[in-house]
Amino acid sequence: MKTETSLQWKLVKYLLAFVIALLALLWLFQVVFLDSFYQRFKIEGIEKIGNTLAANLQSEKFTEIVAQQARQNDACIRVLHGIYQIQTTNTMGCQIYNLKNSDIAHYIALAEANGGDYLDIQSEQVVSELPNGSLLFSNKQGSRNLIYFKIVEDNSALKTIIMVNTHISPVNATTETLRTQLSYIALIVIIASLGLAYLMSRKIVKPIVNINQSARQMAEGNYDIVFTGRGYKEITQLNDTMNHTTRKLKEVDQMRRDLIANVSHDLRTPLTMISGYGEMMRDLPGENTPENVQVIIDEAHRLSNLVNDLLDLSKLQEKKIELHARNFDLTQLIETVLHRYEKFTTQDGFDIQFQHTESVVVNADPDRLGQVLYNFINNAINYSLEDKRIVIRQTIVDGQVRVEVEDHGEGISEDKLNYIWDRYYKIDKTHKRSSAGSGIGLAIVREILELHQARYGVRSQVGQGSVFWFALPLAASAPQEKCASEHS
């Protein structure tokens, strides 16, 4: 298995590689290719002199221009117009003034054949006088002589010949000096880069290490941990994200605990009733009555509803439930659902009203919308106070039907409205429970309505009650099916 390298050492490695590459490039240009660049520079310089003089032949300051070019470029210049020499510079040691007429004619011919100019690169010769008085010509090592001829024609029959001469000095000593300097520079830069890379990596890696250590504690269930990584924008953003994640996980964990406690309470109550009535019917003569049996049946149904709600929520969140959408009368479905709550109106004194002006048809899953209505109405019953009036309102706005369930109970504070749809959240852990409620209804409602791509929401004020609502588009004109089934 390949061992991962830490960020700290990767930064050191990358910075060191960059420095070495930079030094190698500097070595190539300053040492290896120094002679080539120097020669190219001298050649371009001598050609530039010829072009400048050719462009200023008719200038009144031509003599000054020649002197200036010779001085600035360390060159000697000779200009011939026909057989007359019209401009010269210092001729001492100048190769072009040692040329014979035949040599000049030869260079002129080469320039004409080359399109008007010609450059000759020669080894520079050193003249030594021997004891017998004769001269010895030898090449000067590393030194080269540049002779440049340029022919300029004017309207007359004569031609102007521009001759420029300069030399290329040997760069061996310069190269050796640069090589020595670069050796010291390379050593100093590598040591400095290692120190800089180490300091940079420590400064960059340290906050990441701190965040990593805090994340490990969070993974072990410590949601009180605070991430303190700072120093860079990205580190700060990561730190803030992790702190936000920790807060959310802490909230979810607390809501999960609450759900377990709520479900345990909801399970314990019917189990206690079933066990108690069963033992009473077994032990006491005359207690095996239809009423007692009905209590056991009702509590068993309550257990079944709670388990079904838990299973439905799990399936909905995992997208394992498919909608069986069809056109049906939503108004009739609401009336059918309300029929089940007749015992609340007769026995418990609830006033449940259904306000609508006409029947509407929607394309949806009637069984799932029945679950939504049951949960909304159950919540309204559970949270109602002395005013037991509940209003179900059906309105049509802009091609959509909007269904509202309004109660006049205790209401929900604004800071809790964003959490009521969470699968673990419960506003009041001590409110009364009806036989139809499971405590996780709004989480199921949210999943069902989002599967239908419906709009939904809640309006609430503490002490004035709540209005839960959803909206669906009206179905296109099509045959509709009657909705006679109830949600169990």
KOLMITI-463938 format. One record per atom (N, C-alpha, C): z, x, y; residue in three letters. Coordinates in steps of 0.02 Angstrom, whole numbers, plus 50000, padded with zeros to 5 digits. Layout:
ZXYALA
...
This chain:
500005004249940MET
500005000050000MET
500005004450062MET
499575002850110LYS
499505006850170LYS
500105005850215LYS
500395011350239THR
500975011050283THR
500745010050355THR
501025004950388GLU
500845003550457GLU
501175008650504GLU
500775010950552THR
501035015650602THR
501335011650660THR
501895014050686SER
502235010550740SER
501815011150804SER
501925006350849LEU
501565006250913LEU
501705012550953LEU
502325015050949GLN
502515020950986GLN
502085026950967GLN
501995028150902TRP
501605033950880TRP
500855032750889TRP
500645026550887LYS
499945025050901LYS
499775026750973LYS
500215025051020LEU
500105026851090LEU
500065034351099LEU
500525037951066VAL
500515045251070VAL
499855047951042VAL
499655045350985LYS
499035047750953LYS
498425046350996LYS
498375040251024TYR
497795038451064TYR
497765042551129TYR
498335043351162LEU
498335047251224LEU
498165054551210LEU
498435057251156LEU
498285064151138LEU
497545065051121LEU
497265060251085ALA
496555060651068ALA
496125060351131ALA
496325056151179PHE
495955055651242PHE
495975062251280PHE
496575065351283VAL
496645071651319VAL
496225077151286VAL
496245077551220ILE
495855082651184ILE
495115081651196ILE
494885075351194ALA
494175073951206ALA
493985075851278ALA
494435074451326LEU
494295076251395LEU
494255083851404LEU
494715087451372LEU
494705094751377LEU
494085097651343LEU
493885094651287ALA
493285097051253ALA
492665096051296ALA
492635090251329LEU
492075088951374LEU
492065093851432LEU
492665095151460LEU
492715099951514LEU
492515106951491LEU
492715108751432TRP
492535115351404TRP
491775116051396TRP
491455110751372LEU
490725110951363LEU
490365111951429LEU
490575108151480PHE
490215108451544PHE
490385114751583PHE
491005117051580GLN
491225122651621GLN
491105129551588GLN
491035129651522VAL
490965136051487VAL
490305136351449VAL
490215131951401VAL
489635132351357VAL
488985131351395VAL
488955126051437PHE
488325124451471PHE
488315126851544PHE
488775131251562LEU
488805133451632LEU
488165137151652LEU
487925141651610ASP
487335145551627ASP
486715141051634ASP
486655136151589SER
486075131551591SER
486085127451655SER
486685124851674PHE
486735120851735PHE
486595125151797PHE
486845131251795TYR
486745135651852TYR
486005137251861TYR
485655138651807GLN
484935140151811GLN
484555133951836GLN
484745128051810ARG
484405121851831ARG
484515120651906ARG
485115122051928PHE
485275121151999PHE
484865125952043PHE
484795132252023LYS
484405137152061LYS
483655135352062LYS
483405132952006ILE
482695130952003ILE
482565125052049ILE
483005120052046GLU
482915114352090GLU
482985116352163GLU
483425121252177GLY
483515123552246GLY
482895126952273GLY
482575131252233ILE
481985134952257ILE
481395130252266ILE
481335125252222GLU
480795120352230GLU
480905116052292GLU
481535114552306LYS
481695110652366LYS
481515114552429LYS
481625121252429ILE
481445125452487ILE
480695124952500ILE
480305125552446GLY
479575125152454GLY
479355118552482GLY
479645112952459ASN
479465106352484ASN
479665105452557ASN
480245108052575THR
480485107452644THR
480025111252692THR
479825117352674LEU
479385121252716LEU
478695118052721LEU
478455115352666ALA
477795112152667ALA
477785106152713ALA
478355102652716ALA
478385096752758ALA
478465098452832ALA
478665104652848ASN
478785106552918ASN
478315111952943ASN
477725112752912LEU
477255117952932LEU
477035117153004LEU
476955110953027GLN
476705109753095GLN
477265109253146GLN
477885110353124SER
478445109753170SER
478485115853216SER
478685114653279GLU
478765120153326GLU
479355124553307GLU
479815121953269LYS
480405125753249LYS
480335128353178LYS
479725129353156PHE
479615131553088PHE
479965138153073PHE
479955142853122THR
480285149353112THR
481025148553100THR
481325144053139GLU
482045142853131GLU
482185139553063GLU
481755135153041ILE
481845131752977ILE
481805136752920ILE
481335141452925VAL
481275146552872VAL
481915150652868VAL
482165152752927ALA
482775156852928ALA
483365152852900ALA
483395146652919GLN
483955142552895GLN
483935141552820GLN
483355140152792GLN
483285139152720GLN
483455145552682GLN
483235151252710ALA
483385157652676ALA
484125159052676ALA
484445157652732ARG
485165159052738ARG
485575154352693ARG
485425148052694GLN
485825143152656GLN
485735143852581GLN
485155146252559ASN
485015146352487ASN
484995153452458ASN
485205158352498ASP
485205165352475ASP
484535167252445ASP
484005166252484ALA
483315167552460ALA
482935171252515ALA
482385174352493CYS
481925177152542CYS
481275173252538CYS
480945172752597ILE
480365168252603ILE
479795172152636ILE
479195170852612ARG
478595173952641ARG
478055168652643ARG
477755167852703VAL
477245162652713VAL
476605166052735VAL
476055164752700LEU
475395167652716LEU
474925161952735LEU
474555163252789HIS
474045158552809HIS
473375162352809HIS
472995161252757GLY
472395165252747GLY
472605172252728GLY
472365177052769ILE
472545183952755ILE
473095186352802ILE
473325181752843TYR
473835183552892TYR
474525181152869TYR
475005185652879GLN
475695183852864GLN
476005181152928GLN
476195174452927ILE
476405171452990ILE
477165170652994ILE
477505170552937GLN
478235169952940GLN
478525174252885GLN
479065177752902THR
479395181652851THR
480145181252862THR
480515183252812THR
481245184052818THR
481395191252801THR
482025193052797ASN
482225199852781ASN
481905201952715ASN
481555207352715THR
481165209452656THR
481535214352612THR
482135216352630MET
482485221452591MET
482665218552522MET
482445221952470GLY
482595219952401GLY
482245213652379GLY
481745211552417CYS
481405205252401CYS
480805206652356CYS
480775203252300GLN
480265204652250GLN
479565202652275GLN
479525197352314ILE
478855194852334ILE
478515199652383ILE
478915204152416TYR
478605208952461TYR
478395215252424TYR
478575215752360ASN
478355221352319ASN
477745219552276ASN
477515213352284LEU
476925211152244LEU
476285214252273LEU
475865216252227LYS
475205218652247LYS
474755212752261LYS
474195214152295ASN
473725208752310ASN
473465205452247ASN
473375209552196SER
473135206752132SER
473665202152101SER
474305204052109ASP
474845199652083ASP
474865193052121ASP
474775193652188ILE
474785187552228ILE
474205183052208ILE
473615186052200ALA
473035182052180ALA
473155178752112ALA
473485182452068HIS
473635179652001HIS
474095173552006HIS
474625174152047TYR
475085168552055TYR
474755162552088TYR
474305164052138ILE
473945158552171ILE
473515154752121ILE
473195158552077ALA
472775155252026ALA
473205150951979ALA
473785153451961LEU
474235149551917LEU
474475143251952LEU
474625143852018ALA
474855138152056ALA
474315132852061ALA
473695134952075GLU
473145130152079GLU
473025126752012GLU
473085130551958ALA
472995127651892ALA
473555122851874ALA
474155123651907ASN
474745119551891ASN
474825113751939ASN
474335112551981GLY
474375106852027GLY
474635108552096GLY
474675115052113GLY
474875116852180GLY
475495121052185GLY
475895121652130ASP
476485125952133ASP
476605129152065ASP
476975134652066TYR
477095138252004TYR
477755142152011TYR
478165142051958LEU
478805145551957LEU
478795150651901LEU
478975156851918ASP
478995162151868ASP
479715164751864ASP
479985164951803ILE
480665167451792ILE
480605174051756ILE
480865179351787GLN
480815186151760GLN
481505189151753GLN
481555193851708SER
482165197751703SER
482185202451762SER
482765202751795GLU
482815206951854GLU
482855214351833GLU
482455218451867GLN
482405225551849GLN
482835229851895GLN
483105234951863VAL
483505239851901VAL
483115246551901VAL
483035249451959VAL
482655255751966VAL
483145261551970VAL
483055266351924SER
483485272351922SER
483045278551928SER
483275283351967GLU
482905289551975GLU
483165294751925GLU
482695297551887LEU
482865302551836LEU
482935309451869LEU
483245314251834PRO
483315321051862PRO
482655324351879PRO
482135322651844ASN
481485325751858ASN
481125322451916ASN
481455317351946GLY
481155314052004GLY
480765307851989GLY
480635306351926SER
480275300251908SER
480755294251910SER
480465288151914LEU
480845281851917LEU
480865278651849LEU
481465275851832LEU
481555272251769LEU
481705264951784LEU
481285260551760PHE
481375253351770PHE
481705250451707PHE
482265246851717SER
482615243751660SER
482855236751680SER
482905232351630ASN
483115225351644ASN
483875225051653ASN
484075221351705LYS
484795220351718LYS
485045214651674LYS
485535216151632GLN
485755211351583GLN
486045205051617GLN
485795199151595GLY
486045192751620GLY
485775190751687GLY
485405194951721SER
485145193351787SER
484405191651782SER
484205186351819ARG
483495184251817ARG
483235183251888ARG
482595184451894ASN
482265184051958ASN
481795178051959ASN
481845173752012LEU
481425167752018LEU
480915168852073LEU
480275168152056ILE
479735168752105ILE
479355162052105ILE
479315159052164TYR
479015152352170TYR
478445152652220TYR
477865150152198PHE
477265149752240PHE
477085142452250PHE
476935140652313LYS
476705133852329LYS
476115134252376LYS
475575130852360ILE
474965130852400ILE
474915124352439ILE
474825124952505VAL
474775118952548VAL
474095119252583VAL
473685114252576GLU
473025114052607GLU
473055109552668GLU
472695111552721ASP
472645107352781ASP
471915105652792ASP
471765103052852ASN
471075101052867ASN
470595106852873ASN
470855112852887SER
470425118652893SER
470265121352823SER
469845126152821ALA
469645129052757ALA
470175133652729ALA
470655135652770LEU
471175140352749LEU
471735136752713LEU
472075140552672LYS
472655137952635LYS
473275141652657LYS
473835138052656THR
474485141152671THR
474845142452605THR
475055148652596ILE
475405150652535ILE
476145151652552ILE
476575147652519ILE
477295148252529ILE
477575151752468ILE
477905157452480MET
478205161352426MET
478965161652437MET
479345160052384VAL
480075160052388VAL
480325164252330VAL
480825168452346ASN
481105172752295ASN
481875172452298ASN
482185171452240THR
482915171852235THR
483075174352165THR
483705175652152HIS
483895178252087HIS
484495174352060HIS
484555174451994ILE
485105171251959ILE
485575176751935ILE
486175176651962SER
486655181751944SER
486955180151875SER
487175185051838PRO
487495183751774PRO
488165180151783PRO
488315175451738VAL
488935171451744VAL
489425173251689VAL
489335178851657ASN
489795180751603ASN
490515181351627ASN
490595184751684ALA
491275185551710ALA
491575178851730ALA
491155174751761THR
491385168051781THR
491575163851720THR
491145164251668THR
491285160451607THR
491935162751575THR
492035169251573GLU
492645171851542GLU
493255169651582GLU
493195169751648THR
493755167451690THR
493915160151678THR
493385156051676LEU
493485148951664LEU
493775147651595LEU
493545151551546ARG
493795150751478ARG
494555152051475ARG
494765157351509THR
495475158951510THR
495875153551546THR
495615151351603GLN
495955146151640GLN
496005139651600GLN
495455137751567LEU
495455131651527LEU
495945132051469LEU
496035137951441SER
496505138751387SER
497215137051410SER
497405139851468TYR
498065138251495TYR
498115130851515TYR
497585128351547ILE
497585121351568ILE
497645116751507ILE
497275118251454ALA
497305114051394ALA
498005113851365ALA
498335119751362LEU
499015120051335LEU
499495115951378LEU
499435116751444ILE
499885113051489ILE
499765105551485ILE
499125103551485VAL
498955096351483VAL
499165093151418VAL
499075096551361ILE
499265093751297ILE
500025092651294ILE
500405097651317ILE
501135096951317ILE
501345091251364ILE
501035091051423ALA
501205085851471ALA
501015078951445ALA
500425078451411SER
500205071951385SER
500655069551328SER
500905074351287LEU
501375072351235LEU
502015069451265LEU
502275072851317GLY
502875070251349GLY
502745063551383GLY
502175062951417LEU
502005056751451LEU
501905051051400LEU
501555052551346ALA
501445047451294ALA
502105045151264ALA
502555049851253TYR
503205047951224TYR
503595043451273TYR
503595045351338LEU
503955041251386LEU
503635034351394LEU
502965034151396MET
502625027751402MET
502755023251342MET
502715026351282SER
502815022351222SER
503525019651218SER
504005023851240ARG
504705021551240ARG
504785015651288ARG
504475016051346LYS
504535010751396LYS
504185004451374LYS
503615005151340ILE
503244999351317ILE
503544996451254ILE
503735000751208VAL
503954998451142VAL
504664995651143VAL
505084998451187LYS
505784996351186LYS
505874988851195LYS
505554985651245PRO
505644978351250PRO
505364974551190PRO
504824977151159ILE
504554973851099ILE
505044974451042ILE
505364980251035VAL
505864981150983VAL
506444976350994VAL
506664975551057ASN
507204970851072ASN
507014963651053ASN
506394961751069ILE
506154955051052ILE
506124954150977ILE
505904959350941ASN
505854959050869ASN
506544958150837ASN
507034961850863GLN
507714961250836GLN
507994954250849GLN
507874951550908SER
508104944850924SER
507754939650880SER
507104940750867ALA
506724936050825ALA
506994935950754ALA
507224941750729ARG
507524941950662ARG
508164937750660ARG
508564938150712GLN
509164934150714GLN
508994926650718GLN
508464925050756MET
508254918050760MET
508014915650692MET
507654919950654ALA
507414918050588ALA
507984916650539ALA
508564919650552GLU
509144918550510GLU
509544912450531GLU
509294908650581GLY
509614902450601GLY
510044902950663GLY
510054908650696ASN
510434909350758ASN
510004907350817ASN
510044900950837TYR
509634898350891TYR
509964899250960TYR
510544902450961ASP
510874903951025ASP
510664910651053ASP
510224914151018ILE
510004920751040ILE
509584920151103ILE
509644925051148VAL
509264925051210VAL
508824931251210VAL
508174930351220PHE
507694935951223PHE
507714938951293PHE
507784945551296THR
507874948851361THR
507344954151375THR
506784954051340GLY
506254958951352GLY
505944958151421GLY
505904963551458ARG
505614963451525ARG
505234969951537ARG
504904970551593GLY
504574976751612GLY
503834976051626GLY
503494971651590TYR
502774970651599TYR
502634963151597TYR
502084961251628LYS
501904954151632LYS
501834951151563LYS
501474954551517GLU
501374951751451GLU
502034951351412GLU
502464956551420ILE
503104956451386ILE
503534950751413ILE
503524949751479THR
503914944351509THR
503664937551484THR
503004936751480GLN
502724930451456GLN
502924929151383GLN
502884934451341LEU
503094933851272LEU
503834932151268LEU
504244935351309ASN
504954934151310ASN
505104926851328ASN
504764924251380ASP
504864917351401ASP
504644912451347ASP
504084914051313THR
503844909751259THR
504344909551202THR
504624915251184MET
505104915451130MET
505744911651149MET
505964912251211ASN
506554908451233ASN
506414900951231ASN
505804898951252HIS
505624891851248HIS
505604889551175HIS
505324893651131THR
505304892051060THR
506004891251031THR
506454895751052THR
507144895451027THR
507474888851048THR
507374886951111ARG
507664880651135ARG
507394874751096ARG
506724874751084LYS
506424869251047LYS
506674869050975LYS
506724874950943LEU
506974875150875LEU
507694872750871LEU
508084874450921LYS
508774872250923LYS
508814864650929LYS
508384861850972GLU
508364854550979GLU
508144851250914GLU
507604854050883VAL
507364851050821VAL
507884851650765VAL
508234857350763ASP
508744858150712ASP
509314853150721ASP
509504852050785GLN
510034847150798GLN
509814840050780GLN
509184838450797MET
508924831750780MET
508854830950705MET
508684836450670ARG
508644836050597ARG
509334834550567ARG
509844837850595ARG
510524836550572ARG
510714829350586ARG
510524826850645ASP
510684819950662ASP
510334815150614ASP
509694816650598LEU
509334812250552LEU
509674812050484LEU
509884817850459ILE
510224818050394ILE
510854813750397ILE
511234814550453ALA
511844810550460ALA
511694803150465ALA
511164801350503ASN
510994794350511ASN
510754791250445ASN
510294794950411VAL
510034792350348VAL
510594791850296VAL
511044796850296SER
511604796650249SER
512034790450262SER
512144788950327HIS
512544783050343HIS
512174776750322HIS
511514776450335ASP
511134770550316ASP
511094769650241ASP
511104775050204LEU
511104774550131LEU
511784772650104LEU
512304775350136ARG
512984774150110ARG
513184766850117ARG
512984763650172THR
513204756750184THR
512934751950131THR
512274751650117PRO
512044747050064PRO
512284749049995PRO
512344755549983LEU
512604757649917LEU
513324755249907LEU
513724755649961THR
514414753249956THR
514424745749944THR
513984742049980MET
513954734749970MET
513744733049899MET
513224736349874ILE
512984734849806ILE
513524736449755ILE
513844742349763SER
514374744249716SER
514964739449719SER
515164737749781GLY
515744733249789GLY
515624726349761GLY
515054723349777TYR
514914716649752TYR
514804716749676TYR
514504722149651GLY
514394722549579GLY
515064722949542GLY
515524727049566GLU
516184727549534GLU
516574721049539GLU
516504717649598MET
516864711249606MET
516594706049558MET
515934705849549MET
515634700949503MET
515824702549431MET
515924709049416ARG
516114710949349ARG
516844709349334ARG
517284710549382ASP
518004710249369ASP
518314703549385ASP
518044699649432LEU
518354693449453LEU
517974687449426LEU
518324683049392PRO
517994676949367PRO
517754672649425PRO
517194669749417GLY
516924665149466GLY
516574668349525GLY
516524674949527GLU
516184678349583GLU
515444679649570GLU
515234678049509ASN
514514679049493ASN
514114673249522ASN
514094672849587THR
513774667249622THR
513094669449649THR
512644664449662PRO
511984666149691PRO
512054669749758PRO
512574668049798GLU
512654671249863GLU
512794678749855GLU
513244680449808ASN
513404687449797ASN
512814691349769ASN
512444688149724VAL
511834691349698VAL
511334692649753VAL
511284687749800GLN
510814688549856GLN
511004694349900GLN
511674695449909VAL
511894701149949VAL
511654707649917VAL
511734708149850ILE
511514714249815ILE
510754715149823ILE
510384709549817ILE
509654709949823ILE
509454712149894ILE
509794709249945ASP
509634711050015ASP
509774718450029ASP
510354720850003GLU
510514727850014GLU
510034732549977GLU
509814730349917ALA
509314734349881ALA
508664734649919ALA
508474728849950HIS
507874728749992HIS
507944733450052HIS
508554733550080ARG
508684738050136ARG
508604745350115ARG
508864747150058LEU
508764753950032LEU
508034755350021LEU
507674750649993SER
506964751549979SER
506574752550044SER
506744748550096ASN
506404749350161ASN
506524756150191ASN
507154758650186LEU
507314765150213LEU
506924770650178LEU
506904770450112VAL
506524775450074VAL
505784775050089VAL
505524768850094ASN
504814768050110ASN
504644770850179ASN
505104769850227ASP
504984772550295ASP
504964780150293ASP
505414783150256LEU
505424790450251LEU
504774793050219LEU
504554789650166LEU
503934791650133LEU
503334790550179LEU
503324784950215ASP
502764783550260ASP
502724788850315ASP
503304790650343LEU
503314795750397LEU
503044802350371LEU
503244804250311SER
503004810550282SER
502254810350271SER
502004804850244LYS
501284804250231LYS
500884804050295LYS
501144800450345LEU
500784799950408LEU
500724806750442LEU
501274810650441GLN
501264817150472GLN
500814822050435GLN
500734821150371GLU
500304825450332GLU
499594822750327GLU
499454817350365LYS
498784814250367LYS
498544812050297LYS
499014809750256LYS
498844807650188LYS
498744800050183LYS
498854796450238ILE
498764789250238ILE
498114787550274ILE
497694783650243GLU
497054781650272GLU
497124774650301GLU
496814773550358LEU
496824766950388LEU
496294762550356LEU
496464756250344HIS
495984751350319HIS
495834746550376HIS
495414748950422ALA
495284745050483ALA
494784739550469ALA
494894733850502ARG
494434728150499ARG
494554723750560ARG
494104719150573ASN
494194714450628ASN
494684708950606ASN
495204707950645PHE
495674702550629PHE
495984699950694PHE
496304694150688ASP
496614690850745ASP
497304693850758ASP
497364697850810LEU
498004701150826LEU
498524695950847LEU
498314690850882THR
498784685650904THR
499114682250844THR
498704680850793GLN
498974677750733GLN
499454682450697GLN
499304689050697LEU
499754693850665LEU
500434693850700LEU
500434693550767ILE
501074693450804ILE
501474687150786ILE
501134681450783GLU
501484675250765GLU
501764675550694GLU
501394678650649THR
501624679350581THR
502244683650577THR
502244689250615VAL
502824693750616VAL
503434690150645VAL
503324686350699LEU
503884682950731LEU
504184677650686LEU
503794674950641HIS
504054669850595HIS
504614672650553HIS
504594679050539ARG
505124682150498ARG
505784682550535ARG
505764682450601TYR
506374683250640TYR
506684676550660TYR
506494671250625GLU
506774664650641GLU
507524664450631GLU
507784668150581LYS
508504667950568LYS
508894670850627LYS
508584675750664PHE
508924678550722PHE
508964673450778PHE
508464669150783THR
508474664050835THR
508954658350818THR
509024656750755THR
509454651150735THR
510174653350724THR
510284659050692GLN
510964661150674GLN
511284665450727GLN
510914670450754ASP
511214675250800ASP
511094673650874ASP
510724668350888GLY
510644666150957GLY
510134670050997GLY
509674673450965PHE
509144677051001PHE
508614672251026PHE
508364673551087ASP
507814669651116ASP
507204674151117ASP
506784673451066ILE
506184677651060ILE
505584673551082ILE
505244675751136GLN
504684672151164GLN
504044676151155GLN
503494672551144PHE
502834675751138PHE
502394672751192PHE
502204676851241GLN
501794674651297GLN
501084677151289GLN
500604672451286HIS
499904674351281HIS
499474668551305HIS
498864669951322THR
498424664751347THR
497864662951298THR
497684667651255GLU
497144666451207GLU
497214671151148GLU
496864669551095SER
496864673851036SER
496374679651047SER
496544685451022VAL
496124691351029VAL
495994694450961VAL
495414697650956VAL
495214700850894VAL
495154708350907VAL
495444712350863VAL
495404719650867VAL
495164722350801VAL
494924728550803ASN
494734731950742ASN
495254737250727ASN
495684735850678ALA
496234740350662ALA
496494738750592ALA
497014742250572ASP
497334740950507ASP
497904736050519ASP
497844729850497PRO
498364724850513PRO
499044726550483PRO
499064729550423ASP
499704731250393ASP
500074736450435ASP
499714741550459ARG
500024746750499ARG
500234744150568ARG
499824739950599LEU
500034737050663LEU
500634732450653LEU
500674729350594GLY
501274725350579GLY
501894729650580GLY
501844735750552GLN
502414740450554GLN
502604741950627GLN
502104742950670VAL
502244744450740VAL
502634738650772VAL
502394732550760LEU
502724726750790LEU
503434725850763LEU
503524726650698TYR
504194726150669TYR
504674731150701TYR
504444737350709ASN
504884742450737ASN
505054741050810ASN
504564738850849PHE
504694737250919PHE
505194731550925PHE
505094726250884ILE
505544720550887ILE
506234722250861ILE
506264726250807ASN
506914728350780ASN
507304732250832ASN
506964736850868ASN
507304740650921ASN
507564736050975ASN
507164731050994ALA
507384726351046ALA
507994722451023ALA
508024720450959ILE
508614716950933ILE
509214721550930ILE
509104727650905ASN
509664732350896ASN
509994734150962ASN
509604734851015TYR
509874737251078TYR
509994731851129TYR
509924725651110SER
510074720251156SER
510824719651167SER
511004717651227LEU
511714716551242LEU
511854709051242LEU
512234706651291GLU
512394699551293GLU
511774695251303GLU
511304697751343ASP
510674694151353ASP
510224695351293ASP
510164690351250LYS
509784691151187LYS
509074688451194LYS
508804689051255ARG
508114686651265ARG
507634692451256ARG
507134691451213ILE
506614696451198ILE
505944693151211ILE
505514696651248VAL
504854693951266VAL
504314698351236VAL
503864695251197ILE
503254698651173ILE
502684696151216ILE
502354700751251ARG
501844698751300ARG
501174701651279ARG
500664697351276GLN
499974699451259GLN
499524698151318GLN
499214703551345THR
498764702851402THR
498114706551388THR
497594704551424ILE
496934707751417ILE
496744710651484ILE
496614717351485VAL
496434720851547VAL
495864725751531VAL
495304725051566ASP
494744729751561ASP
494514730751488ASP
494434725351452GLY
494174725851384GLY
494664728351333GLY
495304728551351GLN
495824730651305GLN
496384725551303GLN
496674724851244VAL
497254720451237VAL
497884724851239VAL
498364722751278ARG
498994726451285ARG
499554722051260ARG
499954724651214VAL
500514721051185VAL
501154724451207VAL
501604720651238GLU
502244723251261GLU
502814719551227GLU
503334723351211VAL
503954720451183VAL
504514722351231VAL
504784717351265GLU
505274718451318GLU
505964715851297GLU
506474720051306ASP
507164717851295ASP
507554718751360ASP
508144715851362HIS
508564716351422HIS
509224719451402HIS
509174724951364GLY
509774728251338GLY
510004733951381GLY
510264739151347GLU
510594744651382GLU
510104749451415GLU
509474749651393GLY
508984754051424GLY
509054761351401GLY
508584765451424ILE
508564772551405ILE
508534776751468ILE
508944781951472SER
508924786251531SER
508264790151533SER
508054792051593GLU
507404795251602GLU
507354801951565GLU
507904805651561ASP
507884812251528ASP
507804811751453ASP
507874805651425LYS
507814804851352LYS
507154801551331LYS
506764799351380LEU
506154795651363LEU
505654799951325LEU
505634806451340ASN
505154810951308ASN
505334812451236ASN
505944810851215TYR
506174812651148TYR
506194806851099TYR
506124800751123ILE
506244794951079ILE
505714794351024ILE
505134797651034TRP
504604797150983TRP
504684802650930TRP
505154807250939ASP
505244812750891ASP
505524810050825ASP
505324813450771ARG
505514811050705ARG
506254811750690ARG
506604815950727TYR
507314817050714TYR
507774813950766TYR
507474811150819TYR
507884809250876TYR
508144802150870TYR
508764801250892LYS
509084794750894LYS
509524794450956LYS
509404789550998ILE
509744789351062ILE
510494788151054ILE
510664782951017ASP
511364781051010ASP
511534781150936ASP
511984785550917LYS
512144786250846LYS
512654781150822LYS
512894776850867THR
513414772050848THR
513194764750857THR
512544763650875HIS
512354756750887HIS
512314752950821HIS
512314746450827LYS
512314742350766LYS
511644742850731LYS
511644741750667ARG
511044742150626ARG
510894735350597ARG
510284733150600SER
510084727050567SER
509804728750500SER
509714723750460SER
509454724950393SER
508734727150394SER
508384726150451ALA
507674728050453ALA
507564735050480ALA
508064738550505GLY
507964744950538GLY
508104750750492GLY
507774756450506SER
507884762450467SER
508084768350509SER
508024767850576GLY
508234773350619GLY
507694778450634GLY
507114778050601ILE
506564782850614ILE
505924779050632ILE
506014772850655GLY
505434768550666GLY
504954771050718GLY
505204773650776LEU
504754775650830LEU
504324781650811LEU
504594786050767ALA
504174791550743ALA
503594788850702ALA
503724783750660ILE
503184780550621ILE
502684777150668ILE
502954773650719VAL
502524770250768VAL
502044775150801VAL
502314780850823ARG
501884785850856ARG
501324788150811ARG
501474789750748GLU
500964792150702GLU
500434786750690GLU
500644780450682ILE
500154775050669ILE
499704774050729ILE
499994773750789LEU
499594772450849LEU
499114778250863LEU
499334784450850GLU
498884790050861GLU
498324790150810GLU
498454787750749LEU
497914787050700LEU
497394781950725LEU
497624776750760HIS
497174771750788HIS
496864774050854HIS
497064779950879GLN
496854782350945GLN
497014777350999GLN
497594774150993ALA
497814769151041ALA
498244772351095ALA
498264769251152ARG
498724771251205ARG
499394767851192ARG
499944771251208TYR
500604768251198TYR
501094771651245TYR
501674768451253GLY
502174771251297GLY
502784766851302GLY
503214768551350VAL
503834764851360VAL
504024765251434VAL
504294759651460ARG
504604759551526ARG
505324757251516ARG
505784760651549SER
506484758951538SER
506914761051597SER
507444757051609GLN
507954758651658GLN
508634757151628GLN
509094761551638VAL
509764760751610VAL
510074754351638VAL
510314750051593GLY
510644743851612GLY
510174738051623GLY
509504739251622GLN
509024733851634GLN
508554732651576GLN
508584736751525GLY
508174735651466GLY
507564740251463GLY
507144739051412SER
506564743351399SER
505954739051382SER
505374741851395VAL
504734738751377VAL
504334743751337VAL
504244742451272PHE
503814746651230PHE
503134743151225PHE
502594747151229TRP
501934744151230TRP
501424748451194TRP
500874745251175PHE
500284748751150PHE
499664744851171PHE
499094748251174ALA
498464745151196ALA
497904747351150ALA
497474742451131LEU
496894743651089LEU
496284740351120LEU
495694743151108PRO
495094739751133PRO
494944733551093PRO
494664728551127LEU
494454722451093LEU
493884724051046LEU
493864720550989ALA
493324721650941ALA
492684718450966ALA
492114721550947ALA
491474718550963ALA
491394712050925ALA
490964707650949SER
490864701150916SER
490644702150844SER
491064699950799ALA
490924700650728ALA
491364695850690ALA
491184694050628PRO
491604689550589PRO
492294692650580PRO
492824688550588GLN
493504691050582GLN
493834688250520GLN
494334691850495GLU
494704689650437GLU
495394687350459GLU
495644682250426LYS
496304679850441LYS
496824684650415LYS
497354685350453CYS
497894689950433CYS
498484685750409CYS
498524684850344ALA
499054680550317ALA
499604684550285ALA
499494691050274SER
499994695150240SER
500514697650289SER
501134698450265GLU
501674701250305GLU
501824708150281GLU
502084712150327HIS
502304718950308HIS
502994718550277HIS
503064721550219SER
503714721450186SER
504084727850199SER
